[in-house]
Amino acid sequence: MHHHRTTIPGRAGSHGTTTRTTTPGRAGRRAAVVTAAALLTGAVVLTGAPAIAAPSGSTAARTSAAVPRGSTSTTASTTAVARPPVTPRTLRTAPPVEVFAGGPTLQPDAQAGVAATRLAAEGRTTEAAAARTIAAQPVATWLGDWLRGDLLDRVVARNLAAAEASGTTPVFVTYAVPNRDCGGFSAGGLTAADYTAWNGRIAGMLRGHRAVVLVEPDSLSHLPTCRSEDATRPALLAAAVDAFAAAGVPAYLDGGNENWNKPAVQADLLQRAGIDRARGFFTNVSNFYALEGEQAYAERLSALTGGSRYVVDVSRNGRGWLGTWCNPPGAGLGQTPRVANGTTGLDALLWVKTPGLSDGTCNGGPAAGTWYASYAVALVANRAG
């Protein structure tokens, strides 16, 4: 199916002209699906609970560096000190340093690490070094309809074990909503009945553990142009939020980005999906918009949703929006993941998309979800200062 494009009337691009904006992240989402499937059916063993410590200095880097616009982050302990998870009563009011205690978890069996090992074995030292640079940072773990039953249980358990061994907080992304991507590149998803049970299973496994869940990227932002789902999807997402809230798991809903829906439209969608029971919302997932604009947009959206907290995907936004969603030349890594101090609505800057995975067969890239070694080198070279 062709890639859907949305014209946003009157929204100004970086040069002050009205932009014809590709709906964000389609191929980026599929990249997560393809790569996860490849890892789970390949040689990576998902059983066991290794003690995975963050690289030297990385916890401090994730939690003590400055965040723009008055949101200087709070220094967290670099030791694996067990902190109790937030509770259903505190998940909306706890400070960011408690929600993301210890900083985000360094993902076991990260795609970038797998690529680094392979490239080093092939003698491709420059490309291996770039992959290792990316692998040194925590990236969210995507859970989709390719993970069910015992396999889902093992993936969640492995990430929880890694988090608890390192004193950090795992970040999960759910991605299995019915009619996912509204027939686009990442089409798929579960039935409504299976979806509700699937979220309940995840919530049950996370109960009593530190964890954060980003619920369904694009799921709400699509609805103004995906009318077939408008009547049913918000209630399904609200039920997922309720399941996570009851388990004491802070959940964030889809906040789109600064150049998709207008804040008032997005706020209405968030309210229909239960934002009052979630921790907040996320923005810029798999996209490239610069932090300043995203945070300004998110602050407006927060004000329209009762002061909801938010997180921003900064994995590849080091050079800002470059005119295309698909492997844009010149893109760079954004700031390293870190936890904010709570002086604004910002909770954390995260790497939700895995940098280095191709968005698709565009701008010289391989199939979506394939490691794009030369692009990873460029992302590292162009990273934010």
C-alpha positions as CSV (number, residue, x, y, z in Angstrom):
1,M,0.0,0.0,0.0
2,H,1.2,3.5,-0.8
3,H,2.4,5.7,2.0
4,H,-0.3,7.9,3.2
5,R,0.3,11.6,3.3
6,T,-1.6,14.3,5.2
7,T,-1.6,17.9,4.3
8,I,-2.0,20.0,7.4
9,P,-3.6,23.3,6.4
10,G,-1.9,26.4,7.6
11,R,0.8,24.6,9.5
12,A,4.2,26.2,8.8
13,G,7.3,24.2,8.1
14,S,10.8,25.2,9.1
15,H,11.0,27.7,6.2
16,G,7.6,29.3,7.0
17,T,5.6,27.6,4.2
18,T,2.7,25.3,4.5
19,T,4.1,21.7,4.6
20,R,2.8,18.5,3.1
21,T,3.7,16.2,5.9
22,T,4.0,12.5,5.8
23,T,2.1,10.9,8.6
24,P,4.9,10.2,11.1
25,G,6.8,7.0,11.7
26,R,5.0,4.5,9.5
27,A,8.2,2.7,8.3
28,G,9.8,3.4,11.6
29,R,7.1,1.4,13.3
30,R,7.5,-1.5,10.8
31,A,11.2,-1.5,11.5
32,A,10.5,-2.4,15.1
33,V,8.2,-5.2,14.0
34,V,10.6,-6.7,11.5
35,T,13.6,-6.5,13.8
36,A,11.8,-8.0,16.8
37,A,10.6,-10.9,14.7
38,A,14.1,-11.5,13.3
39,L,15.6,-11.6,16.8
40,L,13.0,-13.8,18.3
41,T,13.2,-16.4,15.6
42,G,17.0,-16.3,15.3
43,A,19.8,-17.3,17.5
44,V,19.1,-14.9,20.4
45,V,18.0,-16.9,23.4
46,L,15.3,-15.2,25.4
47,T,15.3,-17.4,28.5
48,G,17.2,-16.7,31.6
49,A,17.7,-13.5,33.6
50,P,21.2,-12.1,33.0
51,A,22.5,-9.4,35.3
52,I,23.1,-6.6,32.7
53,A,24.7,-3.5,34.1
54,A,24.7,-0.2,32.2
55,P,28.1,0.8,30.6
56,S,30.5,2.7,32.8
57,G,29.1,6.2,33.4
58,S,25.9,5.7,31.4
59,T,23.5,5.8,34.3
60,A,24.9,9.1,35.4
61,A,24.8,10.4,31.8
62,R,21.2,9.4,31.5
63,T,20.1,11.1,34.7
64,S,22.3,14.1,35.4
65,A,22.8,15.9,32.1
66,A,20.9,19.1,31.4
67,V,17.5,19.2,29.7
68,P,16.5,22.3,27.8
69,R,13.9,24.8,28.8
70,G,14.4,24.8,32.5
71,S,14.1,21.0,32.9
72,T,17.6,20.2,34.3
73,S,17.5,16.6,35.2
74,T,18.0,15.1,38.6
75,T,21.1,13.1,39.5
76,A,20.2,9.5,40.3
77,S,22.2,6.8,42.0
78,T,24.5,4.8,39.8
79,T,24.2,1.7,42.0
80,A,21.6,-1.0,41.6
81,V,19.5,0.1,44.6
82,A,16.0,-1.3,44.6
83,R,13.3,1.3,44.7
84,P,9.7,0.4,45.1
85,P,7.5,1.0,42.1
86,V,4.9,3.8,42.0
87,T,1.4,2.8,43.0
88,P,-2.0,3.3,41.5
89,R,-2.4,6.3,43.9
90,T,0.9,8.0,43.0
91,L,1.4,7.2,39.3
92,R,0.1,10.6,38.2
93,T,1.8,12.6,41.0
94,A,5.2,10.9,41.6
95,P,8.2,13.0,40.4
96,P,10.0,11.8,37.3
97,V,13.0,10.5,39.2
98,E,10.6,8.0,40.9
99,V,8.7,7.1,37.7
100,F,12.1,6.5,35.9
101,A,14.1,5.4,39.0
102,G,17.7,4.8,38.0
103,G,17.1,6.0,34.4
104,P,15.8,3.9,31.5
105,T,17.1,0.3,31.2
106,L,19.8,-0.8,28.8
107,Q,17.9,-3.3,26.7
108,P,19.2,-6.9,26.7
109,D,19.9,-8.2,23.2
110,A,19.6,-4.7,21.7
111,Q,19.5,-4.7,17.9
112,A,22.4,-2.3,17.8
113,G,24.5,-4.7,19.9
114,V,23.7,-7.6,17.6
115,A,24.7,-5.5,14.6
116,A,28.0,-4.4,16.2
117,T,29.0,-8.0,16.9
118,R,28.2,-9.0,13.3
119,L,30.0,-6.0,11.7
120,A,33.1,-6.5,13.9
121,A,33.3,-10.1,12.8
122,E,33.2,-9.0,9.2
123,G,36.0,-6.5,9.7
124,R,33.8,-3.5,9.2
125,T,35.4,-1.6,12.1
126,T,33.9,1.9,11.5
127,E,30.4,0.6,11.1
128,A,30.8,-1.7,14.2
129,A,32.0,1.3,16.2
130,A,28.9,3.3,15.3
131,A,26.6,0.4,16.2
132,R,28.4,0.1,19.6
133,T,27.9,3.8,20.2
134,I,24.2,3.3,19.7
135,A,24.1,0.1,21.7
136,A,25.5,1.9,24.7
137,Q,22.2,3.8,25.2
138,P,18.9,2.4,26.5
139,V,16.2,2.0,23.9
140,A,12.5,1.1,24.5
141,T,11.3,-2.5,24.0
142,W,8.5,-2.9,21.6
143,L,5.7,-5.4,22.3
144,G,3.4,-6.2,19.4
145,D,1.1,-8.9,18.0
146,W,4.2,-10.9,17.1
147,L,4.6,-11.6,20.8
148,R,2.0,-13.6,22.5
149,G,1.6,-16.2,25.2
150,D,4.8,-17.7,26.6
151,L,7.0,-15.8,24.2
152,L,5.5,-12.5,25.4
153,D,6.0,-13.6,29.0
154,R,9.7,-14.4,28.4
155,V,10.5,-11.1,26.7
156,V,8.8,-9.1,29.4
157,A,10.5,-11.1,32.2
158,R,13.9,-10.8,30.6
159,N,13.7,-7.1,30.4
160,L,12.4,-6.8,34.0
161,A,15.3,-9.0,35.2
162,A,17.8,-6.7,33.4
163,A,16.2,-3.7,34.9
164,E,16.2,-5.0,38.4
165,A,19.8,-6.2,38.2
166,S,20.9,-2.7,37.2
167,G,18.5,-0.7,39.3
168,T,16.9,1.0,36.3
169,T,13.4,1.3,34.8
170,P,12.4,-0.6,31.6
171,V,10.4,1.3,29.0
172,F,8.0,-0.8,26.9
173,V,6.0,0.2,23.9
174,T,2.7,-1.6,23.0
175,Y,1.9,-1.9,19.3
176,A,-0.9,-4.3,18.6
177,V,-4.1,-2.2,18.4
178,P,-6.7,-3.5,16.0
179,N,-6.2,-2.2,12.5
180,R,-2.8,-0.8,13.4
181,D,-1.5,1.9,11.1
182,C,-4.9,2.0,9.4
183,G,-3.7,-0.2,6.6
184,G,-0.3,1.5,6.1
185,F,3.2,0.1,6.1
186,S,2.8,-1.3,9.7
187,A,-0.7,-2.8,9.2
188,G,-1.7,-5.5,11.6
189,G,-2.9,-5.8,15.1
190,L,-5.0,-8.1,17.3
191,T,-8.8,-8.4,17.5
192,A,-10.5,-6.2,20.0
193,A,-11.1,-9.2,22.4
194,D,-7.6,-10.4,22.1
195,Y,-6.2,-6.9,22.5
196,T,-7.9,-6.4,25.8
197,A,-6.7,-9.7,27.1
198,W,-3.1,-9.1,25.8
199,N,-2.9,-5.8,27.6
200,G,-4.2,-7.4,30.8
201,R,-1.5,-10.1,30.5
202,I,1.3,-7.5,30.2
203,A,-0.2,-5.4,33.1
204,G,-0.2,-8.5,35.2
205,M,3.4,-9.3,34.6
206,L,4.4,-5.7,35.3
207,R,2.5,-5.4,38.6
208,G,4.8,-4.9,41.5
209,H,7.8,-4.0,39.2
210,R,9.2,-0.6,38.1
211,A,8.2,-0.2,34.5
212,V,6.8,2.4,32.1
213,V,4.5,1.7,29.1
214,L,4.1,3.9,26.0
215,V,0.7,2.9,24.6
216,E,0.3,2.5,20.8
217,P,2.3,5.1,18.8
218,D,0.1,6.8,16.1
219,S,-3.1,5.2,17.5
220,L,-4.8,8.4,18.4
221,S,-3.1,10.8,15.9
222,H,-4.4,8.7,13.0
223,L,-8.1,9.0,14.0
224,P,-9.0,12.3,12.2
225,T,-8.1,10.5,8.9
226,C,-8.9,6.9,10.0
227,R,-12.6,7.4,10.7
228,S,-13.4,3.7,10.7
229,E,-11.6,3.3,14.1
230,D,-12.9,6.5,15.7
231,A,-15.9,4.9,17.4
232,T,-14.0,2.0,19.0
233,R,-10.3,2.7,19.4
234,P,-10.4,5.3,22.2
235,A,-12.3,2.9,24.4
236,L,-9.9,0.1,23.7
237,L,-7.0,2.4,24.6
238,A,-8.8,3.6,27.7
239,A,-9.2,0.0,28.8
240,A,-5.5,-0.6,28.4
241,V,-4.7,2.5,30.4
242,D,-7.0,1.3,33.2
243,A,-5.3,-2.1,33.2
244,F,-1.9,-0.5,33.6
245,A,-3.1,2.0,36.2
246,A,-4.7,-0.7,38.3
247,A,-1.3,-2.5,38.2
248,G,0.5,0.7,39.3
249,V,2.2,1.1,35.9
250,P,2.6,4.6,34.5
251,A,1.3,4.7,31.0
252,Y,1.7,7.4,28.3
253,L,-0.7,7.8,25.4
254,D,-0.1,9.0,21.8
255,G,0.5,12.7,21.7
256,G,1.5,12.9,18.0
257,N,4.0,15.7,17.3
258,E,4.1,19.4,16.7
259,N,3.3,19.2,13.0
260,W,0.4,16.6,13.0
261,N,-2.9,17.4,14.7
262,K,-3.5,20.7,16.4
263,P,-3.2,20.6,20.2
264,A,-7.0,21.0,20.8
265,V,-7.7,18.1,18.5
266,Q,-5.1,15.9,20.1
267,A,-6.2,16.9,23.5
268,D,-9.8,15.7,22.8
269,L,-8.5,12.4,21.5
270,L,-6.4,12.0,24.6
271,Q,-9.3,12.7,26.9
272,R,-11.4,10.1,25.1
273,A,-8.7,7.6,25.6
274,G,-8.4,8.1,29.4
275,I,-5.6,10.6,29.8
276,D,-6.9,11.4,33.2
277,R,-5.9,7.9,34.4
278,A,-2.6,7.7,32.5
279,R,0.7,9.3,33.5
280,G,0.5,11.4,30.4
281,F,1.5,11.3,26.7
282,F,4.5,10.9,24.4
283,T,5.5,12.8,21.3
284,N,7.8,12.5,18.3
285,V,8.0,8.7,18.3
286,S,10.2,7.6,15.3
287,N,10.3,11.1,14.1
288,F,12.9,13.9,13.7
289,Y,11.4,17.1,15.1
290,A,13.7,19.2,17.3
291,L,13.2,19.2,21.0
292,E,12.4,22.9,21.4
293,G,9.4,22.7,19.1
294,E,8.3,19.4,20.5
295,Q,8.5,20.6,24.1
296,A,6.6,23.8,23.3
297,Y,3.8,21.7,21.6
298,A,3.8,19.3,24.5
299,E,3.4,22.0,27.1
300,R,0.4,23.3,25.2
301,L,-1.1,19.8,25.1
302,S,-0.3,19.3,28.8
303,A,-2.2,22.4,29.7
304,L,-5.2,21.2,27.7
305,T,-5.2,17.8,29.5
306,G,-5.1,18.8,33.1
307,G,-1.4,19.1,33.5
308,S,-0.5,15.6,32.0
309,R,3.2,14.7,32.0
310,Y,5.0,13.8,28.8
311,V,8.1,12.2,27.3
312,V,9.7,12.9,24.0
313,D,11.5,10.5,21.6
314,V,14.9,12.2,20.8
315,S,16.6,9.2,19.3
316,R,17.2,10.7,15.8
317,N,16.3,14.4,16.2
318,G,19.8,15.8,16.6
319,R,19.5,17.8,13.4
320,G,15.7,18.4,13.5
321,W,13.2,17.8,10.7
322,L,14.9,17.4,7.3
323,G,11.9,17.2,5.0
324,T,11.2,13.4,5.0
325,W,10.2,10.7,7.4
326,C,12.3,8.0,5.6
327,N,16.0,7.8,6.2
328,P,16.5,11.5,5.8
329,P,20.1,12.4,4.8
330,G,21.9,14.5,7.4
331,A,20.0,13.2,10.4
332,G,21.8,12.8,13.7
333,L,21.4,11.1,17.1
334,G,19.6,13.3,19.6
335,Q,20.4,13.8,23.2
336,T,21.1,10.7,25.2
337,P,18.1,9.4,27.2
338,R,17.7,11.1,30.5
339,V,15.2,11.9,33.3
340,A,14.0,15.4,33.9
341,N,13.7,17.1,37.3
342,G,10.0,17.9,36.9
343,T,10.1,21.7,36.8
344,T,8.1,21.5,33.5
345,G,5.7,18.9,32.3
346,L,8.6,16.9,30.8
347,D,9.3,13.5,32.5
348,A,12.1,12.2,30.3
349,L,13.9,12.2,27.0
350,L,13.8,8.7,25.6
351,W,15.1,6.7,22.6
352,V,11.9,5.0,21.5
353,K,12.9,4.2,18.0
354,T,16.2,2.2,17.6
355,P,18.6,4.5,15.7
356,G,20.3,2.6,12.8
357,L,17.3,0.6,11.7
358,S,16.2,1.5,8.2
359,D,12.8,3.2,7.7
360,G,12.4,1.5,4.4
361,T,13.7,1.3,0.8
362,C,14.2,5.0,0.4
363,N,17.3,7.3,0.4
364,G,19.5,4.2,-0.3
365,G,18.1,2.2,2.7
366,P,17.5,-1.5,2.9
367,A,14.1,-3.0,3.8
368,A,12.4,-1.6,6.9
369,G,13.8,-3.1,10.0
370,T,17.2,-4.0,8.5
371,W,20.3,-2.5,10.1
372,Y,21.4,0.3,7.8
373,A,25.1,0.4,8.7
374,S,26.2,3.4,6.7
375,Y,23.2,5.4,8.0
376,A,24.1,4.5,11.6
377,V,27.6,5.9,11.0
378,A,26.1,9.1,9.7
379,L,23.7,9.4,12.7
380,V,26.6,9.1,15.1
381,A,28.7,11.6,13.1
382,N,25.8,14.1,13.0
383,R,24.7,13.6,16.6
384,A,23.7,16.6,18.7
385,G,26.5,18.3,20.5
